Structures are given as structure tokens and as C-alpha cells.
Amino acid sequence: MKAAVIESVGKAVVAEVPDPAPGPREVVVEVAACGLCGTDLHILQGEFAPKLPIVPGHEFAGEVVGVGSQVTELSVGDRVAVDPSLYCYECRYCRTGHNNLCERWAAIGVTTAGGAAQFAVAPVANCVKLPEHVRTQDAALVEPLSCAVRGYDVLQSRLGAHVLIYGSGTMGLMMLELAKRTGAASVDVVDVNPQRLETARRLGVSASAASPDELDRPQGWDLVVDATGNAAAIQDGLDRVAKAGTFLQFGVADYATRVTIDPYRIYNQEITITGSMAVLHSFERAAELFANGVLNPEVFISDRIPLERYPEALDQFASGVGRKIVVVP
């Protein structure tokens, strides 16, 4: 089969690789679409993936074309979105319900072959059937949406909160859509990319700007979400949290990224700083929200690029052009 392969640091190609075969409790999925994510860029840079080469792609959906000998839950022809998370279920964190922090954490498309290919293997337990009205190519959005749902689980957002989101890429826009539906009094978005900021305005924001200095909230925001991973944005966001507010590190920063905190202010103003790591008990809920129209795929997916052009798609994604880019085998 044809697949994208990150061969070594900085080098991605499209090549022929062996067709996958399912284990007893696995299925083979013919991939309809696979989304590109910042994690893919980190893998290209030599981070995250324990070893290269690897077939990337952890945001994908498709049709079941093969089932393992012990699979009864799905049949050939079922259309599914795939949760890429692979846990050991044995370590301390798995046993205490924090599977996303598993000591042996792994993921399809990060540590094992992923969905940037014609076919991919997944545990049957990781597959969620799609209702008839959901287009399979659009359902690649379910995985990033499940990360956003996890982010809101961490935030424990309360009604009437004033929210500030840094970044209007795919994840920032998803956090915007969820904020609007969780009773926020206002949702403001900042981004230095005018095209992406225009999409945020199209979806409906209370205010938008290239900098929070242009927004009228001198007392700060109850909830501040960084969806960029950028050090300057993170540092600025930490200073914008209102008293008793929360800062969520949602964007994936490089390993070397560092910012400065003010311990006295955190103590004196009871500020919470927290993070959200991938998916945790949120994939099925995200699939239901997606099926119920929480996102408009035509707004979120800006480019559908053939798998043969995967390296070009990565370059476009890295340049910040477009919103969600999906490759189509």
C-alpha cells in the first residue's frame, strides 16, 4: 500500500509499505481522510516518536475492510473514527483514571503506524461508528475535537466566564466553539495571522485582535487558553489571567520552550495554571458533538490534499497557511 513515511528528522516521503494485517481484536481501516497536526511537525523535528521511520497520522477516519478473529463489535463496511490512544491499563496512572498520562503511553501515528496511508490498523475498542449523515472524510475532525473536549474537562468552565483564546488555528477555533456552548459570557480571540483571525470572526467572537492590548478587559479574563505553543503568547497569556482565574496550556510547545511565572501573584490572586494532554474519556463525546453539528467541516477543513503530496501538505501546514489540512489517500 501507499503511505507517508517520516524516514528521518526533517525528511518525509511517500512510499510503498506492506499492507497491514489485524490482530485478533483489531480492525483494518481503509482511510478516507487523515488530518495534519502540530504533533506531526514535532515528529518531523525528531520529538515525540520514540523511533523513526514511522507512518504518521493520528487523526483519521475510514471504512472497516478487515476484522480480527475475535472482533464482534464491527463488521466490514462500517465507517469509523479512530481514537489513536494506546494505553497499558496497568501503570499507576492508568489505574487511577489518568490513562492519557500512561507510563507506557503510545499512539497510532506516533509510536505505531498511523493513518497517513491507504490502510491503518486500530484496536476495535478505539473505533467509534459514524452515523449515516456524517461524511467519513469529515470525521477526521473528531480526534482533534476530542482533545478540545478534554481541555474543557480540565478547565471545569463555569457559566458566565470571560474567555481569551490565543491562536485561531484549528484547535483555537475548536476551543472557541466549545466556549460558546459552555455558557461563556464572552469569548475573545487573538492571533497575528489575519486570515485565521478572520475565520474566528466568521464563527462568532465577542472581540478579536492581533494583541490583547487592543481589547477592553483591563481586569483580565477568567479563562485564558493558549492554543499556539508559542513562548511569547504563553508568557503574555499568563499575565492576562484575572484574579481566581485559570490559564490552560493547550497548545503543544517545543521541549525547549520556557516562560516565567510570578509565584506571589499566583498565590495572592489564587490563579490556576494547568495543562491538557491529548484525549481522556472524551472521544465518544466528541463524536456525538460532531454528529450533532458542533463544527462545520467546510469552515474547519481548508484543504483536502492527495496523500501523494504529503510532504507538500506538511510544508503548507508548517507555514501557517490554511486551517485544518487533511490528506486523502
C-alpha positions in Angstrom: 0.0 0.0 0.0 1.0 3.6 -0.3 1.8 5.6 2.9 3.5 8.7 4.1 6.7 7.9 6.0 8.8 10.2 8.2 12.1 8.5 7.4 14.4 10.6 9.5 14.5 14.0 11.1 13.3 16.6 8.6 12.6 14.1 5.8 9.1 12.9 4.9 8.3 10.8 1.8 5.5 8.8 0.2 6.4 5.2 -0.3 5.1 1.6 -0.7 4.9 -0.3 2.6 3.4 -3.7 3.4 -0.3 -3.9 3.8 -1.4 -4.2 7.5 -3.0 -7.3 9.0 -5.3 -7.1 12.0 -4.6 -8.8 15.3 -7.4 -10.8 17.0 -9.0 -7.7 18.5 -8.1 -5.2 15.7 -9.6 -4.0 12.5 -8.1 -2.7 9.3 -9.5 0.7 8.2 -9.4 2.0 4.7 -8.5 5.6 5.4 -10.9 8.2 3.9 -9.0 11.2 5.3 -6.2 11.9 7.8 -5.7 15.3 9.4 -2.3 17.0 9.9 -1.5 18.2 13.4 1.3 20.0 15.2 2.3 16.7 16.6 3.3 15.6 13.1 5.7 18.6 12.8 7.2 17.6 16.2 7.7 14.1 14.9 9.4 15.5 11.8 11.6 17.5 14.1 12.7 14.4 16.0 10.4 14.8 19.0 7.6 12.6 20.4 8.1 9.5 18.2 10.4 7.0 20.0 12.0 5.9 16.8 11.9 6.6 13.0 10.9 5.8 10.4 7.2 6.0 11.3 3.9 6.3 9.3 2.4 9.3 10.9 -1.3 10.3 11.2 -3.3 10.1 14.4 -6.4 12.0 13.1 -8.2 9.7 10.8 -11.5 8.0 9.8 -12.4 5.5 7.3 -14.2 2.2 6.4 -13.6 -1.1 8.0 -12.3 -3.5 5.4 -10.9 -6.3 7.6 -11.6 -7.6 11.1 -9.6 -9.8 13.5 -10.7 -13.2 14.6 -12.2 -12.0 17.9 -13.9 -8.9 16.7 -17.7 -8.9 17.0 -18.5 -5.2 17.6 -17.7 -4.1 14.0 -18.2 -5.5 10.5 -16.7 -4.9 7.1 -18.3 -1.8 5.7 -18.8 0.0 9.0 -17.5 3.6 8.9 -15.5 4.7 11.9 -13.5 7.5 13.5 -10.4 6.2 15.4 -9.1 7.2 18.8 -5.3 6.9 18.4 -4.6 6.5 22.1 -2.9 3.3 23.2 -2.6 2.7 27.0 -1.2 -0.1 29.1 -4.1 -0.1 31.6 -1.6 -1.4 34.2 0.5 1.5 35.5 -0.4 3.8 38.4 -1.8 6.5 36.1 -4.0 4.1 34.1 -5.2 2.5 37.4 -6.2 5.9 38.8 -8.0 7.1 35.6 -5.3 9.2 34.1 -4.7 7.0 31.1 -3.5 9.9 29.0 -0.5 10.1 31.3 0.2 6.4 31.0 3.8 5.4 31.8 3.8 3.4 28.6 1.8 5.9 26.6 1.6 5.1 22.9 -0.5 6.3 20.0 -1.4 5.2 16.5 0.6 7.6 14.2 3.1 8.5 16.8 4.6 5.2 18.1 2.9 2.8 15.7 1.9 3.1 12.0 -0.8 5.7 11.6 -3.5 6.9 9.2 -1.4 8.8 6.6 -1.8 5.8 4.4 -4.3 3.8 2.4 -4.9 1.4 5.2 -4.4 1.5 9.0 -4.8 -1.0 11.9 -6.6 0.0 15.1 -8.0 -1.8 18.2 -11.7 -2.4 17.9 -12.1 -0.6 21.2 -10.7 2.6 19.7 -13.2 2.8 16.8 -16.5 4.7 17.0 -19.1 4.1 14.4 -20.3 7.1 12.4 -24.0 7.8 11.8 -25.2 7.8 8.3 -25.4 11.6 7.9 -21.7 12.2 8.8 -19.3 12.2 5.9 -16.3 9.9 6.5 -13.8 12.4 5.1 -15.1 15.0 7.6 -14.8 12.7 10.6 -11.0 13.1 10.7 -12.0 16.2 12.8 -13.3 14.0 15.7 -9.9 13.3 17.1 -8.8 17.0 17.5 -12.3 17.8 18.8 -11.8 15.1 21.4 -8.6 16.9 22.6 -10.6 20.1 22.8 -13.3 18.4 24.9 -10.6 17.1 27.2 -9.3 20.7 27.5 -12.8 21.9 28.7 -12.9 19.0 31.1 -9.7 20.3 32.7 -11.0 23.9 32.7 -14.2 23.0 34.5 -15.6 26.1 32.9 -18.3 27.9 34.8 -21.3 29.8 33.4 -20.6 33.5 32.7 -16.9 33.2 32.3 -14.9 35.6 30.2 -12.6 33.6 27.9 -9.5 34.6 26.0 -8.0 32.3 23.4 -4.5 32.7 21.9 -4.5 31.3 18.4 -7.2 30.8 15.8 -5.8 27.7 14.1 -7.9 24.5 14.2 -7.5 23.9 17.9 -8.1 27.5 18.9 -11.3 27.6 16.7 -12.5 24.4 18.3 -12.0 25.8 21.8 -13.9 28.9 20.6 -16.8 26.7 19.5 -16.9 24.8 22.8 -16.6 28.1 24.8 -19.7 29.4 23.1 -21.6 26.3 24.0 -20.4 26.1 27.7 -22.1 29.4 28.8 -19.2 31.8 28.4 -20.2 35.5 28.8 -17.6 36.5 26.2 -15.0 34.8 24.0 -12.2 36.8 22.7 -9.5 35.6 20.3 -6.1 36.9 19.5 -3.9 35.9 16.6 -1.1 37.5 14.5 -2.4 35.7 11.4 -5.1 37.9 9.9 -6.6 35.1 7.6 -7.1 32.8 10.6 -8.4 35.6 12.7 -11.0 36.3 10.0 -12.2 32.7 10.4 -12.7 33.2 14.1 -14.8 36.3 13.3 -16.8 34.2 10.9 -17.6 31.7 13.6 -18.6 34.4 16.0 -16.4 36.0 18.7 -17.0 38.7 21.2 -13.9 40.5 20.1 -10.7 39.7 18.1 -7.4 41.4 17.7 -3.7 40.9 17.0 -3.0 41.6 20.7 -5.0 41.6 23.9 -3.8 45.2 24.4 -6.4 46.1 21.7 -9.2 44.5 23.8 -11.1 46.2 26.6 -10.6 44.0 29.6 -8.1 45.6 31.9 -9.0 43.3 34.8 -8.1 40.2 32.7 -10.0 37.1 31.7 -11.4 34.3 33.9 -10.2 31.6 31.5 -7.1 32.1 29.3 -6.3 29.3 26.8 -3.1 29.1 24.8 -3.6 27.2 21.6 -0.3 28.2 20.0 2.5 26.6 21.9 4.4 29.9 21.2 6.5 31.2 24.1 5.6 34.8 23.6 1.9 34.0 23.5 2.1 31.9 26.6 4.1 34.5 28.5 1.6 37.2 27.6 -1.4 34.9 28.4 -0.1 34.2 31.9 -0.2 37.9 32.6 -3.8 38.3 31.4 -5.5 35.9 33.9 -7.9 37.6 36.2 -8.0 37.0 39.9 -9.2 33.5 40.7 -8.8 32.7 37.0 -7.3 29.8 35.1 -4.6 29.5 32.5 -4.8 26.4 30.3 -1.7 25.3 28.3 -3.4 23.6 25.4 -1.0 24.3 22.5 1.9 21.9 22.1 5.2 23.8 22.8 8.7 22.7 21.8 10.6 20.9 24.5 12.9 23.8 24.9 10.2 26.5 25.4 10.4 28.3 28.7 8.4 31.1 30.3 8.5 32.9 33.6 5.8 32.8 36.3 5.1 35.1 39.2 4.7 32.8 42.3 3.5 35.6 44.6 0.8 36.6 42.1 -0.3 33.0 41.7 -0.6 32.7 45.5 -2.1 36.1 46.2 -4.7 36.0 43.4 -5.4 32.3 43.5 -4.5 31.7 39.9 -4.6 28.2 38.5 -2.1 27.1 35.8 -2.9 23.7 34.2 -2.4 21.7 31.1 -4.4 19.3 28.9 -2.8 16.3 27.3 -4.4 14.7 24.3 -7.6 12.5 24.8 -9.1 11.2 28.0 -12.6 9.7 28.1 -13.6 12.3 25.5 -13.5 10.6 22.1 -17.1 9.3 22.2 -18.5 12.6 23.4 -16.6 14.4 20.7 -18.0 12.0 18.1 -21.5 12.8 19.4 -20.9 16.5 19.4 -19.6 16.3 15.9 -22.6 14.3 14.7 -24.8 16.9 16.2 -23.1 19.7 14.3 -20.9 21.4 16.8 -18.4 22.1 14.0 -18.9 23.0 10.4 -16.4 20.9 8.4 -16.5 23.2 5.5 -15.2 26.0 7.7 -12.7 23.9 9.6 -11.2 21.9 6.7 -9.4 24.4 4.4 -7.5 21.9 2.2 -8.0 18.3 1.1 -4.7 17.2 -0.4 -3.9 13.9 -2.1 -1.7 11.5 0.0 0.9 11.6 -2.8 1.5 15.2 -1.8 2.0 14.6 1.9 5.4 16.3 2.1 3.9 19.4 0.4 1.0 19.3 2.8 3.4 19.3 5.8 5.2 22.3 4.4 2.0 24.2 3.9 0.9 23.3 7.4 4.2 24.4 8.9 3.9 27.8 7.0 0.6 28.5 8.7 -1.4 28.7 5.5 -5.0 27.4 5.8 -6.8 25.8 8.7 -7.2 22.1 9.1 -5.4 20.3 6.3 -6.3 16.7 5.6 -4.7 14.2 3.2 -6.9 11.9 1.2 -5.5 8.6 0.1 
